[in-house]
Amino acid sequence: AGIIMSDRFDYLLVLDFECTCEKDNHNFENEIIEFPVVMLNTDTLLVEHEFHRYVMPTHHRKLSKFCTELTGITQEMIRDADTLDQVLSEFDSWLNQHLINEGKTFAFVTDGPWDFKSFLLKETKRKDIPIEHYFNSWVDIRQHFGTFYGIRRRNITRMLHHMDMDFEGRAHSGIDDARNIARIAVRLIEDGLRITINDHMYKDR
């Protein structure tokens, strides 16, 4: 139950990681430091639950000033946080409790391919952390947005502006980004989009 190869999902799990980073260092090995997921009911179009954890990086334990300024995440916020392998286990328990054990279907929703392909896949491969099969495919909302409205793909704030909405909260806060992506998904559904899986972890490899 819960596997995501259907065109009709009971829930959308909107996800937006924040990661360690350094200014102008494109070879930096990012580590996830915020793991937020917003659970959106596709019938009611309401958020029913949220999973939100900060994550302790294990390679670059000290956050750069640039990273804190960008994400709002301070050293104190991750000081006592669990590591990624632990948070993935906590998320799996949460997901089983709310959806899988209830026989509900779901799909992940992200803004672009980066959360899974650039962050989750690369970090878990480097650290030899196994990940569940349900991370293998997802809904790229940015791709759907561009195709559905026939316009160029754009970031979260500009998607919201196209829909006559403003960003709520702090940009590059993972949980606020996820909540705003959920708002975009709701509007797309209201406007008639049929949400479908449109990206995969091992596509084009």
C-alpha positions in Angstrom: 0.0 0.0 0.0 1.0 3.6 -0.5 3.2 3.0 -3.5 3.0 5.9 -5.9 2.5 4.8 -9.5 -1.2 5.8 -9.7 -2.5 9.0 -11.2 -4.8 9.5 -8.3 -3.3 10.0 -4.9 -5.0 10.3 -1.5 -2.2 12.6 -0.3 0.6 14.8 -1.6 3.8 14.9 0.5 5.4 18.3 -0.2 9.1 18.3 0.6 11.8 20.9 0.6 15.2 20.2 2.1 17.6 22.8 3.3 21.3 21.9 3.1 24.7 23.0 4.2 26.4 25.3 1.7 29.2 27.8 1.1 29.1 30.9 -0.9 30.4 30.5 -4.5 31.5 26.9 -3.9 29.7 24.8 -6.4 31.7 21.7 -5.6 30.7 21.8 -1.9 29.2 18.5 -0.7 25.8 19.5 0.7 24.3 17.8 3.7 20.6 18.0 4.6 20.0 20.1 7.7 16.2 20.6 7.5 13.8 17.8 6.6 10.2 19.2 6.3 7.3 17.4 4.8 3.7 18.8 4.5 0.9 16.2 4.1 -1.8 17.6 1.8 -5.2 15.8 1.5 -6.1 15.8 -2.2 -9.9 15.6 -1.5 -10.1 18.4 1.1 -7.0 20.3 -0.2 -6.1 20.9 3.4 -2.8 20.2 5.2 -3.5 17.5 7.7 0.0 16.9 9.2 3.6 18.1 9.0 6.9 16.3 9.7 9.6 18.7 10.5 13.1 17.9 11.8 16.5 19.6 11.8 19.4 17.4 11.0 22.9 17.3 12.3 25.5 17.2 9.4 28.4 14.8 10.0 30.9 16.1 7.5 30.8 19.9 7.9 29.4 20.2 11.4 29.9 23.9 11.6 27.5 25.9 9.4 28.9 28.7 7.3 27.7 32.2 7.9 26.3 32.2 4.3 24.3 29.1 5.1 22.8 30.6 8.2 21.9 33.8 6.5 20.3 32.0 3.6 18.3 29.4 5.5 17.9 31.0 8.9 19.2 27.8 10.5 21.7 28.5 13.3 24.2 26.2 14.9 22.0 26.1 18.0 19.1 24.7 16.0 21.1 21.7 14.8 23.2 21.2 17.9 21.1 18.4 19.4 19.5 17.3 16.2 19.6 13.7 15.0 21.7 12.6 12.0 20.2 11.9 8.5 20.0 8.2 9.0 18.1 8.7 12.2 15.7 11.3 10.7 15.0 9.0 7.7 14.0 6.3 10.2 11.8 8.7 12.1 10.2 9.8 8.9 9.5 6.2 7.8 7.8 5.6 11.1 5.7 8.8 10.7 4.8 7.8 7.1 3.8 4.3 8.1 1.7 5.7 11.0 -0.2 8.2 9.0 -0.5 6.7 5.5 1.0 3.3 4.7 -0.6 1.4 7.6 -3.9 3.1 6.6 -3.6 1.9 3.0 -3.4 5.4 1.6 -1.7 6.3 -1.6 0.7 9.2 -1.9 3.2 11.0 -4.0 6.0 13.3 -3.0 6.0 16.9 -4.5 9.1 19.0 -4.9 10.1 22.3 -6.6 12.4 20.8 -9.2 14.6 17.7 -9.2 17.3 18.9 -6.8 15.9 17.8 -3.4 16.0 14.1 -4.4 18.7 14.0 -7.1 21.2 16.6 -5.8 20.7 16.3 -2.1 19.1 13.1 -0.8 20.6 10.7 -3.4 24.1 12.1 -3.3 24.4 12.3 0.5 23.0 8.9 1.2 25.3 7.3 -1.5 28.3 9.1 0.1 27.4 8.0 3.6 26.1 4.5 2.5 22.7 5.2 4.0 19.9 3.0 2.5 16.8 4.9 1.4 13.2 3.5 1.0 11.8 2.8 -2.5 9.1 5.4 -2.1 11.8 8.1 -2.7 12.4 6.8 -6.2 9.8 9.0 -8.0 8.0 12.3 -7.4 5.9 15.2 -8.7 8.1 18.1 -10.0 5.6 21.0 -9.4 7.8 23.5 -11.3 7.6 21.3 -14.4 3.9 20.9 -14.1 3.4 24.6 -13.6 5.3 25.5 -16.8 3.5 22.9 -18.9 0.0 23.6 -17.5 0.1 27.4 -17.9 2.2 27.3 -21.0 4.9 29.6 -19.5 8.5 29.3 -18.5 9.4 27.5 -15.3 10.0 29.7 -12.4 10.8 29.7 -8.7 8.3 29.4 -5.8 7.8 33.2 -5.3 7.3 33.8 -9.0 4.9 30.9 -9.3 2.9 32.3 -6.4 2.9 35.8 -8.0 1.6 34.3 -11.3 -1.3 33.0 -9.2 -1.8 36.4 -7.5 -0.5 35.1 -4.2 2.4 36.2 -2.0 5.0 34.0 -0.3 4.1 33.4 3.3 6.9 33.1 5.8 10.7 33.1 5.2 12.2 32.1 1.9 14.7 29.3 2.1 13.1 28.1 5.4 12.4 24.5 4.4 9.1 24.3 6.2 7.9 27.6 4.8 9.0 26.7 1.3 7.1 23.4 1.6 3.9 25.1 2.8 4.1 27.5 -0.1 4.7 24.7 -2.6 1.6 23.1 -1.1 -0.4 26.3 -1.9 0.8 26.1 -5.5 -0.2 22.5 -5.7 -3.7 23.3 -4.4 -4.2 26.1 -6.9 -3.0 23.9 -9.8 -5.5 21.2 -8.7 -8.3 23.8 -8.4 -7.4 25.0 -11.9 -7.8 21.5 -13.3 -4.4 19.9 -13.3 -4.3 16.2 -12.8 -1.3 15.6 -10.6 1.0 12.9 -12.0 4.5 11.6 -11.3 6.9 13.3 -13.7 10.4 12.6 -12.4 12.4 9.7 -11.2 15.5 9.2 -9.1 17.3 7.2 -11.8 15.9 8.9 -14.9 18.5 9.7 -17.6 21.3 7.7 -15.9 
